[in-house]
Amino acid sequence: MPISIQFDESAGCVYSTAQGIVAVGDIEAHLRAKAAAELLFKPEIFDARDVTLDLSVRDLQHIAEVLREVMDASKAGPTAVVTNSAYIECLARAYAEMTAKENPDFRVFNSIVTAKEWVAQQAPA
């Protein structure tokens, strides 16, 4: 699977890492796996550095629909996407706009350190 998921129970955070070429089916499988593991509401750091996305705008719309389906009118936990690609950053920001209602705390970073700091700040007091 091009996207691996690890849950750090002590930190209460999901660490996802994408590798290689990632397509719409991979992201859909990732969302469904998080739903099955009851991790959709946990903070997530999604490491998308050095990957290639094989996605279109239509694919982003499909992923947004899948998110709405698995969220069931709830809101996702804070999500920090880390990328070193302007293309992926652009797609991630477009996705953030499409899913702002279900995923209001979705941010894009170019530093894993900054992403981790932001996610730590999002944790409930």
C-alpha positions, 0 to 999 in steps of 0.5 A: 500500500502506498500509504502507511498508517501508524497510530502513536497512542501516547501522542494521540496522533496518526502518522501517515506516510505516502510513498511512490506513486499515489492515485485516487484509489490509494487515498480512498483506501487510506480514508476507509482504513482510518475510518475502520480503525476509528482514527478519523477524529484523531490528529494526523500528520500526513507525510507526502514528501517525495511522492508522485500524485496521479490525481485530477480535480475530478479525483479530488472531488471523489476523495471529498465525497468519500470523506463526507461518506466516512465522516457521517456529518462529523468533523475530521481531526486536525490534519497536517499534510507535509510536502516539498512539491508545489504541485501537491501543495496546490492540490492539497489546498484545493482539497482543503477548500472542497472539504472545509466543512468536514475538515476545517483544521486541514493545513499544508506545510513544507516542514515536518517540524512545523507540522508537528508543532501545529498538530500539538497546538491543536490538541484539546487542553 
